[in-house]
Amino acid sequence: MDVRFVLFLVFQASKVLTVADYMVGKEKMHPKITCHVENVEPKLSRKAQLKAYDGCARLRPIWDEIASKYKVVLTPSTVDVAPIGIGNTGDAVS
């Protein structure tokens, strides 16, 4: 099963979370972020969004079966190793 739809939904959710800042200070934002909010690049269609939602819905019973075997499931909150020290918390725009 193709799991790229999960990344699509994360991308869409981050767009929603960025709109308020965009509305009050678009000129202060990095161009990649403004393109993201404006759906300029990558251009994501409603059809792709619905396909992603359907894909996640198909995964739900599979995940429920796996998780039912455990009392607790720990998951990482990032996709990579955190940088050493507190001088850098990562780069939100790549």
C-alpha contacts under 8 A as a table, 3 or more apart, distances in Angstrom:
res1	aa1	res2	aa2	distance
2	D	5	F	7.21
3	V	6	V	5.73
3	V	7	L	7.62
3	V	55	G	7.68
4	R	7	L	5.34
4	R	8	F	6.50
5	F	8	F	4.81
5	F	9	L	6.27
5	F	51	K	7.43
5	F	52	A	4.41
5	F	53	Y	7.61
5	F	55	G	6.69
5	F	56	C	7.46
6	V	9	L	5.19
6	V	10	V	6.32
6	V	52	A	6.70
6	V	56	C	6.97
7	L	10	V	5.04
7	L	11	F	6.09
8	F	11	F	5.01
8	F	12	Q	6.20
8	F	49	Q	7.40
8	F	52	A	6.87
9	L	12	Q	4.93
9	L	13	A	6.03
9	L	49	Q	7.26
9	L	52	A	6.69
9	L	53	Y	7.63
10	V	13	A	5.08
10	V	14	S	6.11
11	F	14	S	5.25
11	F	15	K	6.37
12	Q	15	K	5.10
12	Q	16	V	6.61
13	A	16	V	5.20
13	A	17	L	6.41
14	S	17	L	5.02
14	S	18	T	6.22
15	K	18	T	5.18
15	K	19	V	6.42
15	K	36	H	6.51
15	K	37	V	5.31
16	V	19	V	5.50
16	V	37	V	7.73
17	L	20	A	7.04
18	T	21	D	5.62
18	T	22	Y	6.20
18	T	37	V	6.96
19	V	22	Y	4.85
19	V	23	M	6.11
19	V	37	V	6.48
20	A	23	M	5.20
20	A	24	V	6.66
21	D	24	V	5.41
21	D	25	G	5.91
21	D	26	K	7.13
22	Y	25	G	5.36
22	Y	26	K	4.53
22	Y	29	M	7.31
22	Y	34	T	7.11
22	Y	37	V	7.57
23	M	26	K	6.24
25	G	28	K	5.43
25	G	29	M	6.93
26	K	29	M	5.37
26	K	34	T	6.81
29	M	33	I	6.46
29	M	34	T	6.55
30	H	33	I	5.39
30	H	34	T	6.57
31	P	34	T	5.09
31	P	35	C	6.12
32	K	35	C	5.17
32	K	36	H	6.18
32	K	93	V	7.33
33	I	36	H	4.90
33	I	37	V	6.32
33	I	93	V	7.78
34	T	37	V	5.13
34	T	38	E	6.06
35	C	38	E	5.05
35	C	39	N	5.91
35	C	40	V	4.95
35	C	41	E	5.80
36	H	39	N	5.14
36	H	40	V	6.33
36	H	41	E	6.15
36	H	42	P	7.37
37	V	40	V	7.78
39	N	42	P	6.63
39	N	43	K	5.45
39	N	44	L	6.73
40	V	43	K	5.41
41	E	44	L	7.97
44	L	48	A	6.62
44	L	49	Q	7.45
45	S	48	A	5.21
45	S	49	Q	6.40
46	R	49	Q	4.93
46	R	50	L	6.23
47	K	50	L	5.21
47	K	51	K	6.21
48	A	51	K	5.01
48	A	52	A	6.19
49	Q	52	A	5.10
49	Q	53	Y	6.33
50	L	53	Y	5.05
50	L	54	D	6.17
51	K	54	D	5.10
51	K	55	G	6.13
52	A	55	G	5.00
52	A	56	C	6.29
53	Y	56	C	5.21
53	Y	57	A	6.21
54	D	57	A	4.99
54	D	58	R	6.28
55	G	58	R	5.15
55	G	59	L	6.45
56	C	59	L	5.06
56	C	60	R	6.36
57	A	60	R	5.29
57	A	61	P	7.89
58	R	61	P	6.79
58	R	62	I	7.59
59	L	62	I	5.23
59	L	63	W	6.14
60	R	63	W	5.19
60	R	64	D	6.05
61	P	64	D	4.92
61	P	65	E	6.15
62	I	65	E	5.27
62	I	66	I	6.48
63	W	66	I	5.10
63	W	67	A	6.01
64	D	67	A	5.14
64	D	68	S	5.88
65	E	68	S	5.28
65	E	69	K	7.26
66	I	69	K	6.03
66	I	70	Y	7.96
67	A	70	Y	5.61
67	A	71	K	7.94
67	A	72	V	7.96
67	A	73	V	6.85
68	S	71	K	7.52
70	Y	73	V	6.75
76	P	79	V	7.21
78	T	81	V	7.54
82	A	89	T	7.48
82	A	90	G	7.58
83	P	86	I	7.89
83	P	88	N	6.58
83	P	89	T	6.59
83	P	90	G	6.87
84	I	88	N	7.86
85	G	88	N	7.07
86	I	89	T	6.60
91	D	94	S	6.58
